[in-house]
């Protein structure tokens, strides 16, 4: 891998184990617009980024080396050896080998804790398209402009103080529905400092999970997503309907409880649980799409 800076762009040459579309569209983040194949506008950490991939080159447009080093390198988890992780997961596991072969370019993004928590509270019982729409409205109403591309303005995610000042009705006006009361309460707790990111990161995954699920409207799945994508607990293994379905199909051959799947994943994947979950989630959705097309 080689990093160069030219024409106000930062370019990573010979990047391995990375596919931009798979990483952005695997359900772990919601602030992106697809421009063309492997070309996107994303918003994260109060910045707008125009990014595209050409084979094994990743191009960060209008980006300084300093911004890449301070923001995007960590966000995209560039320096982690995903080849090694995939080999560990595939060892003696035909199911993981198949899942990784399908979408092995996924990387886990290191997202902002506040945004991740709020976004996954919104995500409950929602399709990804709908989640993205609600978050976009929330940011446009309460965030700040961070850039423009082809006449469209992009907005930051509201900061903690702003979120806490939004009334419950304000969240409802963003089409959050029954989740509005949970967002309202979570924002107040975030502002109070009771749910401190630094302290959460110093806890064990189990301890941090208990703190998160103490919030109204935050169950095990939302908690695990926040732990994995927003707090860096890579062993977290969120179980939603897709993951439950594919785990039952591949490993149990019967209907089982989510708690049993969690226990099995912890024993089988250990500290690589989050990576396994992402490959399996993508595999489940891809298989469902194929079955749907076959039925038509």
C-alpha positions as CSV (number, residue, x, y, z in Angstrom):
1,X,0.0,0.0,0.0
2,X,1.3,3.4,-1.0
3,X,-0.1,6.8,-0.1
4,X,0.5,9.8,-2.4
5,X,-0.9,13.4,-2.6
6,X,-1.5,15.0,-5.9
7,X,-3.8,17.7,-7.4
8,X,-5.3,18.3,-3.9
9,X,-6.3,14.6,-3.6
10,X,-5.0,11.9,-1.4
11,X,-4.6,8.5,-3.2
12,X,-4.0,5.1,-1.7
13,X,-2.4,2.8,-4.2
14,X,-2.5,-1.0,-4.0
15,X,-5.1,-1.1,-1.2
16,X,-6.0,-4.7,-0.4
17,X,-9.2,-6.2,1.2
18,X,-11.2,-3.1,0.6
19,X,-14.3,-2.4,-1.6
20,X,-15.8,1.0,-1.1
21,X,-19.4,0.1,-2.0
22,X,-19.4,-3.0,0.2
23,X,-18.1,-1.0,3.2
24,X,-20.6,1.8,2.9
25,X,-23.7,-0.2,1.9
26,X,-23.4,-3.1,4.4
27,X,-25.8,-1.5,6.9
28,X,-23.2,-0.1,9.3
29,X,-23.5,3.6,8.3
30,X,-26.2,5.8,6.8
31,X,-24.6,9.1,5.7
32,X,-23.7,8.5,2.1
33,X,-24.9,9.3,-1.4
34,X,-23.9,7.1,-4.3
35,X,-22.7,9.1,-7.3
36,X,-21.7,6.3,-9.6
37,X,-20.2,2.8,-9.3
38,X,-17.6,3.0,-6.5
39,X,-18.0,6.8,-6.1
40,X,-19.7,8.4,-3.1
41,X,-20.3,11.5,-1.1
42,X,-20.1,10.8,2.6
43,X,-20.5,12.9,5.8
44,X,-18.6,12.0,9.0
45,X,-16.9,13.9,11.8
46,X,-18.4,17.2,10.6
47,X,-16.8,16.8,7.2
48,X,-18.0,16.1,3.7
49,X,-15.9,13.7,1.6
50,X,-16.0,12.9,-2.1
51,X,-14.4,9.5,-2.5
52,X,-14.1,6.9,-5.2
53,X,-12.3,3.7,-5.9
54,X,-10.7,2.6,-9.1
55,X,-9.6,-1.0,-8.9
56,X,-7.0,-1.0,-6.1
57,X,-6.7,2.8,-5.8
58,X,-8.8,4.8,-3.3
59,X,-9.1,8.5,-4.1
60,X,-10.0,11.1,-1.4
61,X,-10.9,14.2,-3.4
62,X,-10.1,17.7,-2.1
63,X,-8.4,16.2,0.9
64,X,-5.1,17.3,2.5
65,X,-2.6,14.8,3.9
66,X,-3.3,16.2,7.4
67,X,-7.1,15.6,7.1
68,X,-6.5,12.1,5.8
69,X,-4.1,11.3,8.7
70,X,-6.3,12.8,11.4
71,X,-9.8,11.7,10.1
72,X,-10.1,9.3,7.2
73,X,-7.4,6.8,7.9
74,X,-9.0,5.9,11.2
75,X,-12.5,6.2,9.9
76,X,-11.9,3.6,7.2
77,X,-9.7,1.5,9.4
78,X,-7.1,1.6,6.7
79,X,-4.1,0.2,8.6
80,X,-5.8,-2.9,9.9
81,X,-4.8,-6.2,8.3
82,X,-8.1,-7.5,7.1
83,X,-6.4,-10.3,5.1
84,X,-5.2,-11.8,8.3
85,X,-8.6,-11.4,9.9
86,X,-10.3,-13.2,7.0
87,X,-7.9,-16.0,7.1
88,X,-8.5,-16.6,10.8
89,X,-12.3,-16.6,10.2
90,X,-12.1,-18.9,7.2
91,X,-10.0,-21.5,9.0
92,X,-12.0,-24.7,9.3
93,X,-15.2,-22.9,8.5
94,X,-16.7,-23.4,5.1
95,X,-19.6,-21.0,5.9
96,X,-17.4,-18.1,6.6
97,X,-15.3,-18.9,3.5
98,X,-18.5,-18.6,1.4
99,X,-19.6,-15.4,3.1
100,X,-16.2,-13.7,2.8
101,X,-15.9,-14.8,-0.9
102,X,-19.1,-12.9,-1.6
103,X,-18.3,-9.6,0.1
104,X,-14.8,-9.7,1.4
105,X,-14.1,-6.1,0.8
106,X,-16.1,-4.9,3.8
107,X,-14.3,-3.0,6.5
108,X,-15.7,-1.8,9.8
109,X,-15.9,1.9,10.0
110,X,-14.8,3.8,13.2
111,X,-17.8,6.1,13.6
112,X,-18.7,8.8,16.1
113,X,-20.3,7.4,19.2
114,X,-23.0,10.0,19.5
115,X,-24.1,9.6,15.9
116,X,-24.0,5.8,16.0
117,X,-26.2,5.6,19.1
118,X,-28.8,8.0,17.7
119,X,-28.7,6.4,14.3
120,X,-29.3,2.9,15.5
121,X,-32.1,4.0,17.9
122,X,-33.7,5.4,14.7
123,X,-33.0,2.2,12.8
124,X,-35.4,0.0,14.9
125,X,-37.9,-1.7,12.7
126,X,-36.9,0.3,9.7
127,X,-35.5,-0.3,6.2
128,X,-32.1,1.2,5.5
129,X,-33.6,3.6,2.9
130,X,-36.0,4.9,5.5
131,X,-33.3,5.2,8.2
132,X,-31.2,7.3,5.9
133,X,-34.1,9.6,5.1
134,X,-34.9,10.3,8.7
135,X,-31.3,11.0,9.6
136,X,-30.9,13.3,6.6
137,X,-33.9,15.3,7.7
138,X,-32.5,15.5,11.3
139,X,-29.2,16.7,10.0
140,X,-30.7,19.3,7.6
141,X,-32.9,20.7,10.3
142,X,-30.4,20.8,13.2
143,X,-26.9,20.3,11.7
144,X,-24.6,22.8,10.0
145,X,-23.6,23.0,6.3
146,X,-20.3,21.2,5.7
147,X,-20.1,21.1,1.9
148,X,-21.8,21.0,-1.4
149,X,-21.7,18.7,-4.4
150,X,-23.5,19.5,-7.7
151,X,-25.9,21.9,-6.0
152,X,-26.7,19.6,-3.0
153,X,-25.8,20.8,0.4
154,X,-24.6,18.4,3.0
155,X,-25.0,18.9,6.8
156,X,-23.2,17.7,9.9
157,X,-24.7,15.5,12.5
158,X,-26.2,17.7,15.3
159,X,-23.8,18.1,18.2
160,X,-24.8,16.9,21.7
161,X,-26.1,20.3,22.9
162,X,-28.2,20.7,19.9
163,X,-29.7,17.2,20.1
164,X,-30.6,17.8,23.8
165,X,-32.4,21.0,22.9
166,X,-34.6,19.3,20.3
167,X,-38.1,18.7,21.8
168,X,-39.7,15.3,21.4
169,X,-42.1,16.8,18.9
170,X,-39.0,18.0,16.9
171,X,-37.9,14.4,16.5
172,X,-41.4,13.4,15.5
173,X,-41.3,16.1,12.8
174,X,-38.2,14.3,11.4
175,X,-40.5,11.2,11.0
176,X,-38.9,9.3,13.8
177,X,-42.3,8.0,15.0
178,X,-42.4,6.1,18.3
179,X,-38.6,6.4,18.5
180,X,-38.9,10.2,19.1
181,X,-39.3,9.7,22.9
182,X,-36.3,7.5,23.0
183,X,-34.2,10.0,21.0
184,X,-35.3,12.8,23.3
185,X,-34.3,10.9,26.4
186,X,-31.0,9.6,25.0
187,X,-30.0,13.2,23.9
188,X,-30.7,14.5,27.5
189,X,-28.5,11.7,29.0
190,X,-25.7,12.3,26.5
191,X,-25.6,16.0,27.4
192,X,-25.7,15.2,31.2
193,X,-22.4,13.3,30.8
194,X,-24.0,10.2,32.4
195,X,-23.1,8.3,29.3
196,X,-19.5,9.3,28.7
197,X,-17.8,7.9,25.7
198,X,-14.3,7.9,27.2
199,X,-15.6,6.0,30.3
200,X,-17.5,3.5,28.1
201,X,-14.3,2.7,26.1
202,X,-12.5,1.9,29.3
203,X,-15.1,-0.7,30.3
204,X,-15.5,-4.3,29.2
205,X,-17.9,-4.9,26.4
206,X,-20.4,-6.4,28.9
207,X,-20.2,-3.4,31.2
208,X,-20.6,-0.9,28.4
209,X,-23.5,-2.9,27.1
210,X,-25.3,-2.7,30.4
211,X,-24.9,1.1,30.4
212,X,-26.3,1.4,26.9
213,X,-29.3,-0.9,27.4
214,X,-30.2,1.1,30.5
215,X,-31.4,3.7,28.1
216,X,-35.1,3.5,27.1
217,X,-35.5,2.2,23.6
218,X,-32.0,0.6,23.5
219,X,-32.2,-3.1,23.3
220,X,-29.4,-5.7,22.8
221,X,-29.2,-5.2,19.0
222,X,-28.9,-1.4,19.2
223,X,-26.5,-1.7,22.0
224,X,-24.3,-4.1,20.1
225,X,-24.3,-2.0,17.0
226,X,-23.2,1.0,19.0
227,X,-20.5,-1.0,20.7
228,X,-19.2,-2.3,17.4
229,X,-19.4,0.7,15.1
230,X,-19.2,3.6,17.6
231,X,-17.0,2.4,20.5
232,X,-14.6,0.0,18.9
233,X,-15.6,-3.2,20.6
234,X,-14.8,-5.5,17.6
235,X,-16.0,-8.6,19.4
236,X,-19.6,-7.4,19.5
237,X,-22.0,-9.5,17.4
238,X,-25.3,-7.7,16.7
239,X,-28.1,-10.1,15.9
240,X,-31.0,-8.8,13.8
241,X,-33.5,-10.7,11.7
242,X,-30.9,-11.1,8.9
243,X,-28.1,-12.5,11.1
244,X,-30.5,-14.7,13.1
245,X,-31.8,-16.2,9.8
246,X,-28.4,-16.9,8.3
247,X,-26.9,-18.2,11.5
248,X,-29.8,-20.6,11.9
249,X,-29.4,-21.8,8.3
250,X,-25.6,-22.2,8.4
251,X,-24.9,-23.3,11.9
252,X,-28.0,-24.6,13.6
253,X,-30.4,-25.9,10.9
254,X,-33.3,-25.0,13.2
255,X,-34.9,-22.0,14.9
256,X,-33.0,-20.8,17.9
257,X,-33.1,-17.9,20.3
258,X,-30.9,-14.8,19.8
259,X,-29.2,-15.5,23.1
260,X,-28.1,-18.9,21.9
261,X,-26.7,-17.3,18.7
262,X,-24.9,-14.7,20.8
263,X,-23.3,-17.4,23.0
264,X,-22.3,-19.5,20.0
265,X,-20.8,-16.5,18.2
266,X,-18.8,-15.5,21.3
267,X,-17.3,-19.0,21.5
268,X,-16.7,-19.5,17.8
269,X,-15.5,-16.0,16.6
270,X,-14.2,-14.5,19.9
271,X,-12.6,-11.1,19.4
272,X,-13.4,-11.3,15.6
273,X,-17.1,-11.4,16.2
274,X,-17.9,-8.0,14.7
275,X,-16.0,-8.9,11.4
276,X,-17.8,-12.2,11.2
277,X,-21.2,-10.5,11.8
278,X,-20.6,-8.0,8.9
279,X,-19.7,-10.8,6.4
280,X,-22.6,-12.9,7.5
281,X,-25.1,-9.9,7.4
282,X,-24.0,-9.1,3.8
283,X,-24.2,-12.8,2.9
284,X,-27.7,-13.1,4.2
285,X,-29.0,-10.0,2.3
286,X,-27.3,-11.2,-0.9
287,X,-28.8,-14.6,-0.6
288,X,-32.3,-13.1,0.0
289,X,-31.9,-10.9,-3.1
290,X,-31.0,-13.9,-5.2
291,X,-33.9,-15.9,-3.9
292,X,-36.3,-13.0,-4.7
293,X,-35.0,-12.6,-8.2
294,X,-35.3,-16.4,-8.8
295,X,-39.0,-16.3,-7.7
296,X,-39.8,-13.5,-10.1
